[in-house]
Amino acid sequence: MTWKLWTQNENFRPVEPQATHYEWEENALQGACAYIRRSGHVKVLYIEKPDGRRIELDAIKRWCDAMNPIGPTPLAMMIDDRL
């Protein structure tokens, strides 16, 4: 079963959604969290479940915040991963 993390890289032209495939839901969620926390130029769109339904960005962000033991990621770290 494939979980697809859909993202959009603002540095590529034309800007088109791209999918990264994961075997497990938790891996797709962790991948999304990594983009949200560390990448200012890659926007997480949603995760597509194997049955075609979506996990929308708001639900992904809630999951990321719940799994982050130190709380929500500061905005500066979301913008610049060199901090």
N, C-alpha and C positions, 0 to 999 in steps of 0.2 A: 504494500500500500504506500502510495506516495503523497506526502504533504508538500505543498508548494508555497514557498515564501515569495510573494510578489513585491518587488522593489522597483524604484525608479532612480537612476543615477543622473543627477542634474549636470554632470560634467560631459556626458555623451550627447552628441547631436546626430540625428534627432533623438529627443528624449522619449524613450519607449520603455514600457514595463518589461521587466525580466524576472524569470522564475528560477529559484534555487530549490532543488528537490531534496527532501529529507525522508527517511524511512519512518521516523517516529515524530509524534506531535510535540513532545517536549524539546526535541532537537530543533524543530522549526521555530518554536517559541524562543528558545535560547539564541538562535541566530538572529531573530528579529530584535531581541533585546540588545544584542551586541551592536547592531546597526543603529538603534535608537540612542544608545549611550555613547557611541564612539565616532559616529560618522555624520558630519554636517551636510554632505553632498549626496548621500543615498537616503532616499525617503522610503520608509516601509509603507506599503499600501494595504496589504492584508495577507492572511494565510488561507490557502484553499485546501479544504479537507479532501480526503480521497473520494468522498461522495459528491464533491462539487460545491458543498456549502462553504461559507466563509467565516473566518474569525476576523472581525473588523479591528481596525487600529485601536479604538478605545479599549476593547477587551484585551488586546495584546499589551497595551501600556499598563493596565491594571495588573495583569499577570506579572509583568516585569517588576513593577513596584512591590508586589507581594513577595517575589522571590529575591529581592535585593535586601540583604540583611542590614545595610546601612541607610536605607531609605531611598527616596527618589533621587535620581542623578541630577546634580547641579547643572543648570543651563550652560554654564561655561564649558563643562566637560562634554556636553552634547554637541557643542559648536566646534571645539578644538580639542582633538584627542591627544595633543602634545602636553596638556596640563597634567 
